[in-house]
Amino acid sequence: MNNLELKLIRYDESNENFEAIKGKYGQRGEQKAVFTVIKNLLIINLENGADYTDLKLPEIYDGFVMCSNGTRIAVRNSTLNCHLGDDVNGFGIFVLKSWN
């Protein structure tokens, strides 16, 4: 099983930041995908031809990545498995289990 190495930066009172930006932030771009955490959301953008097997994501609730060809990729137990064709891309937004 692969693990997504996504560095998260936490903003809180100790950083003297405003309440509105409290949360976790991070981004990792790869050749075929971009993974972004903004506050309590994980946003996944899969490029054409993305291929991941047992990629362990940050702890998120189960959901789906919607693909450009109308199919859905189920994301269960914070694990991504996808094998997209060269003409298919995908997008999904997931809620982190651990908020702030």
Secondary structure, 3 states (H helix, E strand, C coil): CEECCCCCEEECHHHCCCHHHCEEEEEEECCCEEEEEEECEEEEEECCCCEEEEEECCCECCEEEEECCCCEEEEECCEEEEECCCCCCEEEEEEECCCC
